[in-house]
Amino acid sequence: MGGTFAPLKGGGAAVALDEIEISILRSLAVQLLELIGPGEPEPAADADPLAALIASVEEGPTEPPSDPALARLFPDAYGGPAAGGGDEGVDPAELKARSAEFRRFTENDLRSRKREDALAVVHSLNGLSPAGDGGAVLELTGELPLRWLGALNDLRLTIAARLEITQDEESAELLRLPDEDPRKPMVMAYLWLGGLQETLIETL
């Protein structure tokens, strides 16, 4: 498989990873979890589910994150013409109010989903048993391929924000950076994750 995903008989996807690749993926997923932050505390066993749901909505954030990477992961729903949202002619204050309301109702759930995707990656990698040559074959079935797809996308968005990449063409330019440039490892990770993401999409 050569570090790219291939289909499994009966459904799912598989990829061969060496120890270094496993370590890098695990480290990136853990860093993503740290960036997203801890989950919401579990409600008490005797708590009213409806009251808990209403409370979680009322406590949802209304302002976009200040961290550029988090802003990529949790963008405004209404960005106006610059974001291609078809909101031409709408008062900017109205757009901001719409985005705040949408964020309040959706961001906590979105954070939970992204956290679960990253955790699925960590747990999958923790379950691998490298063979004698230091490699292992990761097999993803059930909901895991989609979990991985979500996490790979989030990892690429995060790295793109750190590298200030807005279009894929810019990553090719960064690839020509000298090896001593501190950004080079992040660029290589970005491109590698892109290959994994692309072949997983093709497999699915």
Contacts in CASP RR format, 6 or more apart in sequence:
PFRMAT RR
TARGET T0000
AUTHOR 0000-0000-0000
METHOD contacts of the structure
MODEL  1
MGGTFAPLKGGGAAVALDEIEISILRSLAVQLLELIGPGEPEPAADADPL
AALIASVEEGPTEPPSDPALARLFPDAYGGPAAGGGDEGVDPAELKARSA
EFRRFTENDLRSRKREDALAVVHSLNGLSPAGDGGAVLELTGELPLRWLG
ALNDLRLTIAARLEITQDEESAELLRLPDEDPRKPMVMAYLWLGGLQETL
IETL
1 14 0 8 1.000
1 15 0 8 1.000
1 16 0 8 1.000
1 137 0 8 1.000
2 15 0 8 1.000
2 16 0 8 1.000
3 15 0 8 1.000
3 16 0 8 1.000
3 17 0 8 1.000
3 21 0 8 1.000
3 196 0 8 1.000
4 15 0 8 1.000
4 195 0 8 1.000
4 196 0 8 1.000
4 199 0 8 1.000
5 13 0 8 1.000
5 14 0 8 1.000
5 15 0 8 1.000
5 196 0 8 1.000
5 199 0 8 1.000
5 200 0 8 1.000
5 202 0 8 1.000
5 203 0 8 1.000
6 13 0 8 1.000
6 14 0 8 1.000
6 15 0 8 1.000
6 199 0 8 1.000
6 203 0 8 1.000
7 13 0 8 1.000
7 14 0 8 1.000
7 203 0 8 1.000
8 14 0 8 1.000
8 139 0 8 1.000
8 140 0 8 1.000
8 141 0 8 1.000
11 141 0 8 1.000
12 139 0 8 1.000
12 140 0 8 1.000
12 141 0 8 1.000
12 142 0 8 1.000
12 145 0 8 1.000
12 203 0 8 1.000
12 204 0 8 1.000
13 139 0 8 1.000
13 140 0 8 1.000
13 145 0 8 1.000
13 200 0 8 1.000
13 203 0 8 1.000
13 204 0 8 1.000
14 137 0 8 1.000
14 138 0 8 1.000
14 139 0 8 1.000
14 140 0 8 1.000
15 137 0 8 1.000
15 138 0 8 1.000
15 196 0 8 1.000
15 199 0 8 1.000
16 135 0 8 1.000
16 136 0 8 1.000
16 137 0 8 1.000
16 138 0 8 1.000
17 25 0 8 1.000
17 128 0 8 1.000
17 135 0 8 1.000
17 136 0 8 1.000
17 137 0 8 1.000
17 138 0 8 1.000
18 130 0 8 1.000
18 133 0 8 1.000
18 134 0 8 1.000
18 135 0 8 1.000
19 130 0 8 1.000
19 134 0 8 1.000
19 135 0 8 1.000
22 125 0 8 1.000
22 128 0 8 1.000
22 130 0 8 1.000
22 135 0 8 1.000
22 136 0 8 1.000
24 189 0 8 1.000
25 121 0 8 1.000
25 125 0 8 1.000
26 121 0 8 1.000
26 122 0 8 1.000
26 125 0 8 1.000
26 126 0 8 1.000
28 155 0 8 1.000
28 189 0 8 1.000
28 193 0 8 1.000
29 118 0 8 1.000
29 119 0 8 1.000
29 121 0 8 1.000
29 122 0 8 1.000
29 125 0 8 1.000
29 151 0 8 1.000
29 155 0 8 1.000
30 118 0 8 1.000
30 122 0 8 1.000
32 114 0 8 1.000
32 118 0 8 1.000
32 151 0 8 1.000
32 154 0 8 1.000
32 155 0 8 1.000
32 158 0 8 1.000
33 115 0 8 1.000
33 118 0 8 1.000
33 119 0 8 1.000
33 122 0 8 1.000
35 67 0 8 1.000
35 69 0 8 1.000
35 70 0 8 1.000
35 73 0 8 1.000
35 158 0 8 1.000
36 70 0 8 1.000
36 73 0 8 1.000
36 111 0 8 1.000
36 114 0 8 1.000
36 115 0 8 1.000
36 118 0 8 1.000
37 111 0 8 1.000
37 115 0 8 1.000
39 111 0 8 1.000
39 112 0 8 1.000
39 115 0 8 1.000
40 56 0 8 1.000
40 108 0 8 1.000
40 112 0 8 1.000
43 49 0 8 1.000
43 52 0 8 1.000
56 108 0 8 1.000
57 104 0 8 1.000
57 105 0 8 1.000
57 108 0 8 1.000
58 104 0 8 1.000
59 108 0 8 1.000
60 103 0 8 1.000
60 104 0 8 1.000
60 105 0 8 1.000
60 107 0 8 1.000
60 108 0 8 1.000
61 103 0 8 1.000
61 104 0 8 1.000
61 107 0 8 1.000
61 108 0 8 1.000
62 100 0 8 1.000
62 101 0 8 1.000
62 103 0 8 1.000
62 104 0 8 1.000
63 100 0 8 1.000
63 103 0 8 1.000
64 71 0 8 1.000
64 74 0 8 1.000
64 75 0 8 1.000
64 76 0 8 1.000
64 99 0 8 1.000
64 103 0 8 1.000
65 71 0 8 1.000
65 73 0 8 1.000
65 74 0 8 1.000
68 161 0 8 1.000
68 162 0 8 1.000
69 157 0 8 1.000
69 158 0 8 1.000
69 161 0 8 1.000
69 162 0 8 1.000
71 161 0 8 1.000
72 157 0 8 1.000
72 158 0 8 1.000
72 160 0 8 1.000
72 161 0 8 1.000
73 114 0 8 1.000
73 154 0 8 1.000
73 157 0 8 1.000
73 158 0 8 1.000
74 103 0 8 1.000
74 107 0 8 1.000
74 110 0 8 1.000
74 111 0 8 1.000
75 83 0 8 1.000
76 83 0 8 1.000
76 99 0 8 1.000
76 103 0 8 1.000
77 98 0 8 1.000
77 99 0 8 1.000
77 102 0 8 1.000
77 103 0 8 1.000
77 106 0 8 1.000
78 85 0 8 1.000
78 87 0 8 1.000
78 90 0 8 1.000
78 95 0 8 1.000
78 96 0 8 1.000
78 98 0 8 1.000
78 99 0 8 1.000
78 102 0 8 1.000
79 85 0 8 1.000
79 87 0 8 1.000
79 95 0 8 1.000
79 99 0 8 1.000
80 86 0 8 1.000
80 87 0 8 1.000
80 88 0 8 1.000
80 90 0 8 1.000
80 95 0 8 1.000
81 87 0 8 1.000
81 88 0 8 1.000
87 95 0 8 1.000
114 150 0 8 1.000
114 151 0 8 1.000
114 154 0 8 1.000
116 147 0 8 1.000
117 147 0 8 1.000
117 148 0 8 1.000
117 150 0 8 1.000
117 151 0 8 1.000
117 154 0 8 1.000
118 151 0 8 1.000
118 154 0 8 1.000
120 143 0 8 1.000
120 144 0 8 1.000
120 147 0 8 1.000
120 148 0 8 1.000
120 151 0 8 1.000
121 147 0 8 1.000
121 148 0 8 1.000
121 151 0 8 1.000
124 138 0 8 1.000
124 140 0 8 1.000
124 144 0 8 1.000
124 148 0 8 1.000
125 138 0 8 1.000
128 136 0 8 1.000
128 138 0 8 1.000
129 136 0 8 1.000
130 136 0 8 1.000
140 148 0 8 1.000
145 200 0 8 1.000
145 203 0 8 1.000
145 204 0 8 1.000
146 204 0 8 1.000
148 200 0 8 1.000
149 197 0 8 1.000
149 200 0 8 1.000
149 201 0 8 1.000
149 204 0 8 1.000
152 193 0 8 1.000
152 194 0 8 1.000
152 196 0 8 1.000
152 197 0 8 1.000
152 200 0 8 1.000
153 197 0 8 1.000
155 193 0 8 1.000
156 190 0 8 1.000
156 193 0 8 1.000
156 194 0 8 1.000
156 197 0 8 1.000
159 165 0 8 1.000
159 186 0 8 1.000
159 189 0 8 1.000
159 190 0 8 1.000
159 193 0 8 1.000
160 166 0 8 1.000
160 171 0 8 1.000
160 190 0 8 1.000
162 186 0 8 1.000
163 171 0 8 1.000
163 174 0 8 1.000
163 183 0 8 1.000
163 186 0 8 1.000
163 187 0 8 1.000
163 190 0 8 1.000
165 171 0 8 1.000
165 174 0 8 1.000
165 190 0 8 1.000
171 187 0 8 1.000
171 190 0 8 1.000
171 191 0 8 1.000
174 183 0 8 1.000
174 184 0 8 1.000
174 187 0 8 1.000
175 187 0 8 1.000
175 188 0 8 1.000
175 191 0 8 1.000
177 183 0 8 1.000
177 184 0 8 1.000
177 187 0 8 1.000
178 184 0 8 1.000
END
